[in-house]
């Protein structure tokens, strides 16, 4: 009798363990199927977003404005078993970290709007980009000396040589850290790389992160003066950080015509801007159209969430296409 009871107890334990593992396996299978389905929905949403961007551009080829309420607005799409949320932003309205350098082929491998794409050529520090980045950080309340060190070190991180700039850092510095590592000596793929750069603290990174991007181009970000919001005035002020105050930049954007500015010269003829006397190369950084768009996507299928962020290029001979895809933590 004791032997029978012992066998029954053992079989009960084995059965319980087997059922538990079967339940876990079933849940994992459901999660995998759900995640795969969510990814499929997000890929479809990508295509819808590119079509929408194409429509916006064709609607008014000469300028892109806030008309239609497309900017930073959640769009909900019902799908079987849940929803997909999409949000579009103007990704040109930022500081492009990769504009800290310039390549010898800038201006040759171009999109329709003249922005040079990186083709793997040698990268050299761009003084104008360094000054602009340092100016942005000063506007955000970062110490002048630290801002300059970060800007130069970030350029060193990207450029092709191993010689640090004045106050910058290269492999010799990073190899002495624990653990040691080397500079990338190539374009940044994501702004989070800045955390690896000398003099960048988590506090500094959190302050500057909302204003940064890492476009696959070494050209300065094409700031669209018709989509830049008053809350983004720091991006306009960084073009002349020691001349244009933040309040003045906000005022310029707040007074923008409902239909947007009709031409770049008209914009720079505003009284507050005329006084700045900025060079043509700075003025040419402002645009009436947008090339780079970012679309944040999230699929929610019965509690299973998958997130994705895509970078869309709308500037190459009128073709709108995805150039970068990043799956979020929800994936």
N, C-alpha and C positions, 0 to 999 in steps of 0.2 A: 504493500500500500504506500509506504514512504517513497519507494522508487517511482511509482506511478505519479504521485504528487510532485516529486522533484522534476520529472519529465514534463508534466503539465506546466509547471512554473517556468522552466527553461523555454518551452515552446511559446508561452505567453510573452516572455521578454523578447524573444526573437521576432515574434509577430508584431509586437508594438514598435520595435526598432525598424522593421521592414516597412510598416505603415507610415511611420514618421518620415523615413527617407523617400518613400513614394510620394508623400504629400509635398515634401520640399522639392523633389524633382518636378512634380506637376506645376508647382508655383514658378519654378525657374523657367520651365518651358513656356508657361503663359506669359511671363515677363519678357522672355526673349521674343516671342511672337508679337507681343504688344509693342515692344521697342522697335522691332523691324517694321511693323505697320506704321508706327509714328514717324520713323525716318522716311518711309515712302511718302507719307502725307507732306512732310517738310520739303522733300525734293520737289513735289508738285507745287507747293507754296512758293518755292524759289522761282519756278517758271512763271507763276502768276505775278510775282513781284517784278521780274524782269520785263514782263509785258506791260505792267502798270507804269514802270519807269519809262519805257519806250513811248507810251502814250503821252506822258507828261512832256517829254522832249519834243515829240511831233506836234503837240498842241501849240507850243510856242518855241520854236527853235532858237529865237534870238535871246530869250531869257527864261530862267526858271524862278518862279516866285512861290509864295506860300498859298497861292490860289488852290482851292480844293481841299485844304486841310490835311495834306498828306504827311506833313513833317511831324515826327515823334508822336504819332497818334496810333493807338492800338486798333487794329482791324481784326475782327473776329470772324472766323470761317468755320461753319458747322461741318463736321465730318462724321461718318458712321462711328459711333462709340465715344465721341468727345468733340473737342474743338481745337483749332489751330489759331494762335494769335500771332500777328505780324506787326512789326513796327519799323518804319523806314526813317533814316536820318541822312542828312547831308554830310558825308564823310570827308568832304574837302574842307569843311569848317573845323579846323583843328591845326595843331602844329605837327607837321610831318617830321618825325625824328630822322628819317633818312635824307632830309634836305640839309642835314649837317655836313653832308659831303657832296662832292660833284665828280662826275666821271668825264673823261675826255670825249665821250660820244654823246654827251647831253645835247639835245637838239637834233640828233640824227635819227635815232630809233624812236619815232614820235607817234603819238596818237593824232587824231584829227585836230585837236585843239592845241597841239604843240608841246604837250608835256612829254618829256623824254622818259622812256622806261629803262630800267636797269638791265643791261645786257651782259653783266659779268666782267665789265672792264675795270681797270684800276680806279680806286676811289681815293679822292683827296679831300682834306678838310675844306669846308666852305666857310670863310670868315663871316659872310652875311648871315648864314644860317645859325652860326654860333652866337652872333650878336642878338639875333631875333629870339633864340631860345633863352638866352640869359635875360633878355628884357622881359619875356613872358614870366619867368620865375620871379623877377623883381616885382612885377605887378601883382604877383600872388603872395607877396610878403616874405619871400626868401632872401636871406642876406646876400648882399651884392657880391662879396668874395666867394661865398659858397656857390651862388648861381653861376658865376664865371667858371669856377673849377668844374662844376658838373657839365656845363655846356661843352667845354674843351675836352673833358674826359669822354663824354658821349661821342664826340666826333672821333676821338682816338679809337674808341671801341669799334666804330664802323669802318674807318679808313683802312687802306691796304698796307700802310707802312707800319713799322714797329718803333718809330720814334715819337715819344710823347710830345704833345704841344706844351706850351708854357703853363704849368699847373695841371696838366693832364696826366693820363696813366696808360701804360701799355703792358705787355706781357711781363716785363721785369717786375712791375708792382704786383700784379695779380698772382704771379707764381709764388710770391712770398706769403700769401694768405693761407689760412688753414680752414678748409682744404684749398689748395692752390688751383688755379684754372687760368685759361688764356683768353685774350680778347677775341671777339668774333671775327674781326676784320672782314665784315660783310654786312649787308643790309639787315636791319632788324626786321623780324617777322611779326613781332608783337611788342607793344609798349612795355610789357612786363620785363623785358630784357634790361630795361633801364635800372632795375634793382641790382643788377650785377655790376653796375658802373661805379667807379670810385666816387666817394663823397655823397652818394645818394642814400638817404636814410628812408625808412618806411614812412615817416611823417612827410618828408619832401615828396615822395612818390605819390602819396594819397592826395596831396595838394595839387599836383600837376596832372595826375592821371586823367581827369575828365577832359582835359584840353589837348591830349596827345593822340596821335595815330601813327601807324607805321605802314605807309603806302608803298607799293612795289615800284616806286619812282624816286629819283633823287631830286626832283623839282620841289620848290616850296609849295605848300598846300595852296590850291586855287580857292581863295576865300570868296564865296558867293555873297555879295553885298545885298542881294535880294532875299536870301534865306537866313542870313545870320540874325539871330534873335538878340534883343537888348541884353538878355542874360548872358550872352556870349561876347559882350563888348570887349572883354580882355583880348580876344583874338584880333580885333581891329586895332586896339591900343598897342599891341605888341609890334605892329608895323612901325610905330614911332614911339617907343616906350618912354623916352625922355622928353617928348614933346606933346603927345596927345594923352590927356588925362582920361581916366576911366569914365568919369561923369560926362565928359564931352563925347566920348565914343558911344555911350548909351543914348545920349541925346540925338546924335546923328542917326542911329538905328531906329529910335522911337519916332522920328519925324519922317521916316521913309514913306514915299507915296504908296498908296494901297496897291497900285499896279507895278510897284517896283521902280528902280532907277532904269532909265532908258539907255544910258551909255556910261561907260567908265569916266570919260572926261566930265560929264555932267556931275557925277558923284564927287570927283576931286575938285570941282569948282565951288563946292559949298564953302561959305566964308570961313568956318572953323578949320577946314582942311587946307584951304589955300594958304593960310598962314604958316603951315608946317613946312612948305617948300620941299616935299619929299622927292627923291629922284624917281625917274621914270621906271626903273626896275622894280621899285617898291610898289608904285602905283599899278604896275602891270600884274602884280600878284593878285589883285582883286579881279573878280569875274562877275559876269551876269548869268552864267550858266554853271551847271554842275557836272563833273565827270564821275566822281566817286560817290557811291551810295553804299550804306550799310543797312542790312535788313536783319533784325533780331526776330527769330522765330521760336515759338514754343508750342509743342503738341501736348495736349492733356487728354489721355484716354483712360477714363475711369480711375484716375489717381496716379497712373503711370505717366511721368512727364519726361519729355525729351526736348532739349534746347539746342539751337543751332544759330550761328551768326555767319552771314555771308557778306563778302565784299564784292560789289558789282561795279564793273567798268562800263560806262556809257559813252566813252569818248573816242573809241577806235573805229573811225569810218562809219559812225552811226550804228554800229553793232553793240547791243547791250548783252553782256554775258558775265557770268560768275567767274571771278579770278581767285577767290580764296574762300574756303569753307572751314568752319571751326565748330566742332560739337561741344556743347557745354557740359556742366557737371551732371545735368539731368540725364545725359545719355549714358 
